[in-house]
Amino acid sequence: MTTLLQIDFPFPGPFGAALSDALQQLALSITAEPGFIWKIWTENETEQQAGGIYLFADEASARAYLDKHSARLKALGVERINAKLFAVNQPLSAITHGPVA
């Protein structure tokens, strides 16, 4: 079943265009993850947070990516990672134009 992964964590920056420039290689590598469908990058400069909303083909792929990304963030000094996994209700999401087809 399609699985949505939501991650956020404290992040001091950069934000905006500087973040885009700094993380292009990471973005490209994420597209090669098993089961990956898409990611929406999230950032809140005021709250000093960043993260993303990911869609994976199945829960196992989402969990594997969460483990990998959590280790990467911890190696960068991020101590508090908030993550949640959700099953996607595709019929209702299709009605409300969710990009889950």
N, CA, C and O atoms as a GROMACS GRO file, in nm:
protein
  404
    1MET      N    1   0.084  -0.118   0.000
    1MET     CA    2   0.000   0.000   0.000
    1MET      C    3   0.088   0.124   0.000
    1MET      O    4   0.189   0.129   0.070
    2THR      N    5   0.051   0.223  -0.077
    2THR     CA    6   0.125   0.349  -0.083
    2THR      C    7   0.136   0.408   0.056
    2THR      O    8   0.039   0.411   0.132
    3THR      N    9   0.256   0.456   0.091
    3THR     CA   10   0.282   0.506   0.225
    3THR      C   11   0.342   0.646   0.220
    3THR      O   12   0.435   0.673   0.145
    4LEU      N   13   0.286   0.733   0.302
    4LEU     CA   14   0.335   0.869   0.316
    4LEU      C   15   0.425   0.876   0.439
    4LEU      O   16   0.389   0.825   0.545
    5LEU      N   17   0.539   0.940   0.425
    5LEU     CA   18   0.634   0.960   0.534
    5LEU      C   19   0.647   1.110   0.557
    5LEU      O   20   0.676   1.186   0.464
    6GLN      N   21   0.626   1.151   0.680
    6GLN     CA   22   0.639   1.292   0.718
    6GLN      C   23   0.755   1.305   0.814
    6GLN      O   24   0.760   1.237   0.916
    7ILE      N   25   0.851   1.392   0.781
    7ILE     CA   26   0.969   1.413   0.866
    7ILE      C   27   0.989   1.562   0.887
    7ILE      O   28   0.975   1.641   0.794
    8ASP      N   29   1.021   1.601   1.011
    8ASP     CA   30   1.068   1.737   1.036
    8ASP      C   31   1.170   1.734   1.149
    8ASP      O   32   1.171   1.641   1.231
    9PHE      N   33   1.254   1.836   1.153
    9PHE     CA   34   1.363   1.840   1.250
    9PHE      C   35   1.412   1.983   1.264
    9PHE      O   36   1.392   2.064   1.174
   10PRO      N   37   1.477   2.015   1.377
   10PRO     CA   38   1.536   2.148   1.393
   10PRO      C   39   1.644   2.169   1.286
   10PRO      O   40   1.722   2.079   1.256
   11PHE      N   41   1.646   2.290   1.230
   11PHE     CA   42   1.739   2.318   1.121
   11PHE      C   43   1.776   2.466   1.124
   11PHE      O   44   1.687   2.551   1.113
   12PRO      N   45   1.904   2.499   1.138
   12PRO     CA   46   1.945   2.639   1.146
   12PRO      C   47   1.958   2.709   1.011
   12PRO      O   48   1.983   2.830   1.007
   13GLY      N   49   1.941   2.638   0.903
   13GLY     CA   50   1.955   2.696   0.770
   13GLY      C   51   2.072   2.633   0.699
   13GLY      O   52   2.145   2.552   0.756
   14PRO      N   53   2.090   2.670   0.576
   14PRO     CA   54   2.027   2.777   0.500
   14PRO      C   55   1.884   2.744   0.458
   14PRO      O   56   1.840   2.630   0.469
   15PHE      N   57   1.815   2.845   0.409
   15PHE     CA   58   1.677   2.831   0.362
   15PHE      C   59   1.666   2.888   0.221
   15PHE      O   60   1.757   2.954   0.171
   16GLY      N   61   1.552   2.861   0.158
   16GLY     CA   62   1.524   2.917   0.027
   16GLY      C   63   1.622   2.874  -0.079
   16GLY      O   64   1.660   2.758  -0.089
   17ALA      N   65   1.664   2.973  -0.161
   17ALA     CA   66   1.754   2.945  -0.274
   17ALA      C   67   1.887   2.885  -0.228
   17ALA      O   68   1.943   2.799  -0.296
   18ALA      N   69   1.937   2.930  -0.114
   18ALA     CA   70   2.064   2.877  -0.065
   18ALA      C   71   2.050   2.728  -0.030
   18ALA      O   72   2.142   2.650  -0.054
   19LEU      N   73   1.936   2.690   0.027
   19LEU     CA   74   1.913   2.548   0.057
   19LEU      C   75   1.903   2.468  -0.073
   19LEU      O   76   1.959   2.360  -0.084
   20SER      N   77   1.832   2.523  -0.170
   20SER     CA   78   1.820   2.456  -0.300
   20SER      C   79   1.956   2.432  -0.362
   20SER      O   80   1.984   2.323  -0.414
   21ASP      N   81   2.041   2.532  -0.358
   21ASP     CA   82   2.175   2.518  -0.414
   21ASP      C   83   2.257   2.414  -0.339
   21ASP      O   84   2.330   2.335  -0.400
   22ALA      N   85   2.246   2.414  -0.206
   22ALA     CA   86   2.329   2.326  -0.124
   22ALA      C   87   2.288   2.179  -0.132
   22ALA      O   88   2.373   2.091  -0.116
   23LEU      N   89   2.161   2.151  -0.158
   23LEU     CA   90   2.113   2.013  -0.147
   23LEU      C   91   2.068   1.949  -0.278
   23LEU      O   92   1.995   1.851  -0.276
   24GLN      N   93   2.111   2.003  -0.390
   24GLN     CA   94   2.071   1.944  -0.518
   24GLN      C   95   2.119   1.800  -0.532
   24GLN      O   96   2.044   1.715  -0.581
   25GLN      N   97   2.240   1.770  -0.491
   25GLN     CA   98   2.291   1.633  -0.503
   25GLN      C   99   2.213   1.538  -0.413
   25GLN      O  100   2.185   1.424  -0.452
   26LEU      N  101   2.177   1.583  -0.294
   26LEU     CA  102   2.095   1.501  -0.206
   26LEU      C  103   1.959   1.475  -0.271
   26LEU      O  104   1.910   1.363  -0.268
   27ALA      N  105   1.900   1.579  -0.328
   27ALA     CA  106   1.770   1.563  -0.394
   27ALA      C  107   1.777   1.460  -0.505
   27ALA      O  108   1.689   1.375  -0.518
   28LEU      N  109   1.882   1.465  -0.584
   28LEU     CA  110   1.898   1.368  -0.692
   28LEU      C  111   1.915   1.227  -0.638
   28LEU      O  112   1.863   1.131  -0.696
   29SER      N  113   1.987   1.213  -0.528
   29SER     CA  114   2.008   1.079  -0.472
   29SER      C  115   1.879   1.022  -0.414
   29SER      O  116   1.857   0.901  -0.420
   30ILE      N  117   1.793   1.106  -0.360
   30ILE     CA  118   1.666   1.058  -0.305
   30ILE      C  119   1.580   0.996  -0.414
   30ILE      O  120   1.507   0.900  -0.388
   31THR      N  121   1.587   1.049  -0.535
   31THR     CA  122   1.504   0.996  -0.643
   31THR      C  123   1.539   0.852  -0.679
   31THR      O  124   1.460   0.783  -0.744
   32ALA      N  125   1.657   0.807  -0.638
   32ALA     CA  126   1.700   0.670  -0.668
   32ALA      C  127   1.667   0.571  -0.555
   32ALA      O  128   1.699   0.452  -0.567
   33GLU      N  129   1.605   0.617  -0.448
   33GLU     CA  130   1.573   0.528  -0.336
   33GLU      C  131   1.467   0.426  -0.378
   33GLU      O  132   1.374   0.461  -0.450
   34PRO      N  133   1.479   0.302  -0.333
   34PRO     CA  134   1.379   0.200  -0.366
   34PRO      C  135   1.239   0.242  -0.319
   34PRO      O  136   1.221   0.284  -0.205
   35GLY      N  137   1.143   0.230  -0.408
   35GLY     CA  138   1.004   0.260  -0.375
   35GLY      C  139   0.968   0.407  -0.373
   35GLY      O  140   0.852   0.441  -0.351
   36PHE      N  141   1.065   0.496  -0.395
   36PHE     CA  142   1.040   0.640  -0.391
   36PHE      C  143   0.949   0.683  -0.505
   36PHE      O  144   0.968   0.641  -0.620
   37ILE      N  145   0.850   0.767  -0.475
   37ILE     CA  146   0.762   0.823  -0.577
   37ILE      C  147   0.783   0.974  -0.588
   37ILE      O  148   0.812   1.024  -0.696
   38TRP      N  149   0.770   1.047  -0.476
   38TRP     CA  150   0.795   1.192  -0.477
   38TRP      C  151   0.824   1.244  -0.337
   38TRP      O  152   0.799   1.176  -0.237
   39LYS      N  153   0.877   1.365  -0.334
   39LYS     CA  154   0.902   1.436  -0.207
   39LYS      C  155   0.863   1.581  -0.223
   39LYS      O  156   0.889   1.643  -0.327
   40ILE      N  157   0.801   1.636  -0.120
   40ILE     CA  158   0.779   1.780  -0.109
   40ILE      C  159   0.870   1.828   0.003
   40ILE      O  160   0.858   1.783   0.117
   41TRP      N  161   0.961   1.918  -0.029
   41TRP     CA  162   1.056   1.972   0.069
   41TRP      C  163   0.986   2.080   0.150
   41TRP      O  164   0.916   2.165   0.094
   42THR      N  165   1.005   2.078   0.282
   42THR     CA  166   0.942   2.177   0.370
   42THR      C  167   1.049   2.251   0.448
   42THR      O  168   1.152   2.194   0.485
   43GLU      N  169   1.024   2.379   0.472
   43GLU     CA  170   1.116   2.460   0.551
   43GLU      C  171   1.038   2.573   0.618
   43GLU      O  172   0.941   2.625   0.562
   44ASN      N  173   1.082   2.609   0.738
   44ASN     CA  174   1.021   2.718   0.812
   44ASN      C  175   1.135   2.794   0.880
   44ASN      O  176   1.182   2.756   0.987
   45GLU      N  177   1.176   2.902   0.816
   45GLU     CA  178   1.290   2.978   0.868
   45GLU      C  179   1.259   3.040   1.003
   45GLU      O  180   1.346   3.045   1.090
   46THR      N  181   1.136   3.087   1.022
   46THR     CA  182   1.097   3.149   1.148
   46THR      C  183   1.109   3.050   1.264
   46THR      O  184   1.158   3.086   1.372
   47GLU      N  185   1.065   2.927   1.243
   47GLU     CA  186   1.069   2.824   1.347
   47GLU      C  187   1.199   2.744   1.346
   47GLU      O  188   1.221   2.658   1.432
   48GLN      N  189   1.286   2.772   1.247
   48GLN     CA  190   1.413   2.701   1.233
   48GLN      C  191   1.390   2.550   1.222
   48GLN      O  192   1.447   2.471   1.298
   49GLN      N  193   1.305   2.512   1.126
   49GLN     CA  194   1.274   2.372   1.101
   49GLN      C  195   1.280   2.344   0.952
   49GLN      O  196   1.260   2.432   0.868
   50ALA      N  197   1.307   2.218   0.921
   50ALA     CA  198   1.302   2.171   0.782
   50ALA      C  199   1.257   2.027   0.784
   50ALA      O  200   1.250   1.964   0.889
   51GLY      N  201   1.227   1.976   0.666
   51GLY     CA  202   1.185   1.837   0.656
   51GLY      C  203   1.127   1.809   0.520
   51GLY      O  204   1.164   1.870   0.420
   52GLY      N  205   1.033   1.714   0.519
   52GLY     CA  206   0.971   1.680   0.392
   52GLY      C  207   0.854   1.586   0.410
   52GLY      O  208   0.837   1.521   0.513
   53ILE      N  209   0.775   1.580   0.305
   53ILE     CA  210   0.665   1.487   0.293
   53ILE      C  211   0.699   1.398   0.174
   53ILE      O  212   0.719   1.448   0.063
   54TYR      N  213   0.707   1.268   0.197
   54TYR     CA  214   0.751   1.172   0.096
   54TYR      C  215   0.638   1.076   0.065
   54TYR      O  216   0.556   1.044   0.152
   55LEU      N  217   0.632   1.029  -0.058
   55LEU     CA  218   0.542   0.921  -0.094
   55LEU      C  219   0.625   0.804  -0.144
   55LEU      O  220   0.708   0.819  -0.234
   56PHE      N  221   0.601   0.688  -0.084
   56PHE     CA  222   0.669   0.565  -0.123
   56PHE      C  223   0.567   0.462  -0.169
   56PHE      O  224   0.450   0.468  -0.131
   57ALA      N  225   0.611   0.370  -0.250
   57ALA     CA  226   0.523   0.266  -0.305
   57ALA      C  227   0.471   0.172  -0.198
   57ALA      O  228   0.364   0.112  -0.213
   58ASP      N  229   0.547   0.158  -0.088
   58ASP     CA  230   0.506   0.065   0.017
   58ASP      C  231   0.571   0.104   0.150
   58ASP      O  232   0.665   0.184   0.154
   59GLU      N  233   0.519   0.047   0.257
   59GLU     CA  234   0.567   0.081   0.391
   59GLU      C  235   0.711   0.038   0.413
   59GLU      O  236   0.788   0.110   0.477
   60ALA      N  237   0.749  -0.077   0.361
   60ALA     CA  238   0.887  -0.125   0.380
   60ALA      C  239   0.988  -0.027   0.322
   60ALA      O  240   1.091   0.001   0.383
   61SER      N  241   0.960   0.026   0.204
   61SER     CA  242   1.050   0.125   0.142
   61SER      C  243   1.055   0.253   0.224
   61SER      O  244   1.163   0.310   0.242
   62ALA      N  245   0.940   0.297   0.274
   62ALA     CA  246   0.936   0.419   0.356
   62ALA      C  247   1.016   0.400   0.484
   62ALA      O  248   1.092   0.488   0.524
   63ARG      N  249   1.000   0.285   0.549
   63ARG     CA  250   1.073   0.258   0.673
   63ARG      C  251   1.224   0.248   0.648
   63ARG      O  252   1.304   0.298   0.727
   64ALA      N  253   1.263   0.186   0.538
   64ALA     CA  254   1.405   0.175   0.505
   64ALA      C  255   1.465   0.314   0.482
   64ALA      O  256   1.575   0.343   0.528
   65TYR      N  257   1.392   0.398   0.411
   65TYR     CA  258   1.442   0.534   0.387
   65TYR      C  259   1.448   0.613   0.517
   65TYR      O  260   1.545   0.685   0.541
   66LEU      N  261   1.347   0.599   0.602
   66LEU     CA  262   1.348   0.668   0.731
   66LEU      C  263   1.471   0.629   0.812
   66LEU      O  264   1.535   0.716   0.870
   67ASP      N  265   1.504   0.502   0.816
   67ASP     CA  266   1.623   0.458   0.888
   67ASP      C  267   1.749   0.522   0.831
   67ASP      O  268   1.834   0.572   0.905
   68LYS      N  269   1.761   0.521   0.699
   68LYS     CA  270   1.879   0.577   0.632
   68LYS      C  271   1.889   0.727   0.656
   68LYS      O  272   1.996   0.778   0.690
   69HIS      N  273   1.777   0.798   0.640
   69HIS     CA  274   1.778   0.944   0.653
   69HIS      C  275   1.800   0.985   0.799
   69HIS      O  276   1.869   1.084   0.826
   70SER      N  277   1.742   0.910   0.893
   70SER     CA  278   1.762   0.940   1.035
   70SER      C  279   1.910   0.928   1.070
   70SER      O  280   1.963   1.014   1.141
   71ALA      N  281   1.976   0.824   1.023
   71ALA     CA  282   2.120   0.807   1.048
   71ALA      C  283   2.200   0.922   0.988
   71ALA      O  284   2.293   0.973   1.049
   72ARG      N  285   2.162   0.964   0.867
   72ARG     CA  286   2.232   1.074   0.800
   72ARG      C  287   2.216   1.203   0.881
   72ARG      O  288   2.313   1.275   0.903
   73LEU      N  289   2.093   1.231   0.927
   73LEU     CA  290   2.069   1.352   1.005
   73LEU      C  291   2.143   1.349   1.138
   73LEU      O  292   2.200   1.450   1.180
   74LYS      N  293   2.143   1.234   1.204
   74LYS     CA  294   2.214   1.222   1.332
   74LYS      C  295   2.364   1.243   1.312
   74LYS      O  296   2.430   1.301   1.399
   75ALA      N  297   2.418   1.196   1.201
   75ALA     CA  298   2.560   1.217   1.171
   75ALA      C  299   2.591   1.365   1.151
   75ALA      O  300   2.704   1.409   1.172
   76LEU      N  301   2.490   1.442   1.110
   76LEU     CA  302   2.507   1.587   1.092
   76LEU      C  303   2.478   1.664   1.221
   76LEU      O  304   2.486   1.787   1.222
   77GLY      N  305   2.446   1.593   1.329
   77GLY     CA  306   2.424   1.658   1.457
   77GLY      C  307   2.279   1.685   1.493
   77GLY      O  308   2.252   1.748   1.595
   78VAL      N  309   2.186   1.637   1.412
   78VAL     CA  310   2.044   1.656   1.442
   78VAL      C  311   2.004   1.550   1.545
   78VAL      O  312   2.011   1.430   1.518
   79GLU      N  313   1.961   1.596   1.662
   79GLU     CA  314   1.930   1.503   1.770
   79GLU      C  315   1.782   1.467   1.778
   79GLU      O  316   1.747   1.358   1.823
   80ARG      N  317   1.695   1.557   1.736
   80ARG     CA  318   1.551   1.533   1.748
   80ARG      C  319   1.487   1.528   1.608
   80ARG      O  320   1.478   1.630   1.539
   81ILE      N  321   1.444   1.411   1.570
   81ILE     CA  322   1.380   1.390   1.440
   81ILE      C  323   1.237   1.345   1.465
   81ILE      O  324   1.214   1.245   1.533
   82ASN      N  325   1.141   1.418   1.410
   82ASN     CA  326   1.001   1.379   1.420
   82ASN      C  327   0.963   1.310   1.290
   82ASN      O  328   0.982   1.366   1.182
   83ALA      N  329   0.908   1.190   1.300
   83ALA     CA  330   0.870   1.116   1.180
   83ALA      C  331   0.741   1.040   1.206
   83ALA      O  332   0.718   0.987   1.314
   84LYS      N  333   0.657   1.036   1.102
   84LYS     CA  334   0.532   0.960   1.108
   84LYS      C  335   0.510   0.892   0.973
   84LYS      O  336   0.544   0.947   0.868
   85LEU      N  337   0.454   0.773   0.978
   85LEU     CA  338   0.417   0.698   0.859
   85LEU      C  339   0.265   0.690   0.852
   85LEU      O  340   0.199   0.670   0.954
   86PHE      N  341   0.210   0.705   0.733
   86PHE     CA  342   0.066   0.698   0.712
   86PHE      C  343   0.036   0.615   0.588
   86PHE      O  344   0.104   0.628   0.486
   87ALA      N  345  -0.065   0.530   0.596
   87ALA     CA  346  -0.119   0.467   0.475
   87ALA      C  347  -0.199   0.574   0.401
   87ALA      O  348  -0.262   0.658   0.463
   88VAL      N  349  -0.197   0.570   0.269
   88VAL     CA  350  -0.268   0.668   0.188
   88VAL      C  351  -0.401   0.609   0.142
   88VAL      O  352  -0.405   0.500   0.085
   89ASN      N  353  -0.508   0.680   0.168
   89ASN     CA  354  -0.640   0.642   0.116
   89ASN      C  355  -0.649   0.700  -0.024
   89ASN      O  356  -0.682   0.818  -0.042
   90GLN      N  357  -0.621   0.617  -0.123
   90GLN     CA  358  -0.614   0.667  -0.260
   90GLN      C  359  -0.748   0.712  -0.317
   90GLN      O  360  -0.751   0.815  -0.385
   91PRO      N  361  -0.859   0.643  -0.293
   91PRO     CA  362  -0.986   0.692  -0.348
   91PRO      C  363  -1.023   0.832  -0.300
   91PRO      O  364  -1.064   0.916  -0.380
   92LEU      N  365  -1.008   0.859  -0.170
   92LEU     CA  366  -1.040   0.991  -0.119
   92LEU      C  367  -0.938   1.095  -0.165
   92LEU      O  368  -0.974   1.208  -0.196
   93SER      N  369  -0.811   1.056  -0.168
   93SER     CA  370  -0.708   1.148  -0.214
   93SER      C  371  -0.727   1.187  -0.360
   93SER      O  372  -0.700   1.301  -0.397
   94ALA      N  373  -0.774   1.094  -0.443
   94ALA     CA  374  -0.802   1.125  -0.584
   94ALA      C  375  -0.913   1.229  -0.596
   94ALA      O  376  -0.906   1.319  -0.680
   95ILE      N  377  -1.015   1.218  -0.513
   95ILE     CA  378  -1.126   1.315  -0.515
   95ILE      C  379  -1.074   1.454  -0.483
   95ILE      O  380  -1.118   1.552  -0.543
   96THR      N  381  -0.982   1.463  -0.389
   96THR     CA  382  -0.932   1.595  -0.346
   96THR      C  383  -0.801   1.633  -0.416
   96THR      O  384  -0.725   1.718  -0.368
   97HIS      N  385  -0.775   1.570  -0.532
   97HIS     CA  386  -0.662   1.605  -0.620
   97HIS      C  387  -0.526   1.574  -0.560
   97HIS      O  388  -0.428   1.636  -0.598
   98GLY      N  389  -0.518   1.480  -0.468
   98GLY     CA  390  -0.388   1.438  -0.413
   98GLY      C  391  -0.305   1.371  -0.521
   98GLY      O  392  -0.358   1.293  -0.600
   99PRO      N  393  -0.174   1.401  -0.527
   99PRO     CA  394  -0.088   1.345  -0.630
   99PRO      C  395  -0.045   1.202  -0.600
   99PRO      O  396   0.075   1.174  -0.585
  100VAL      N  397  -0.141   1.110  -0.589
  100VAL     CA  398  -0.109   0.974  -0.549
  100VAL      C  399  -0.151   0.868  -0.650
  100VAL      O  400  -0.152   0.749  -0.617
  101ALA      N  401  -0.185   0.907  -0.770
  101ALA     CA  402  -0.240   0.813  -0.869
  101ALA      C  403  -0.152   0.696  -0.897
  101ALA      O  404  -0.187   0.610  -0.978
   0.00000   0.00000   0.00000
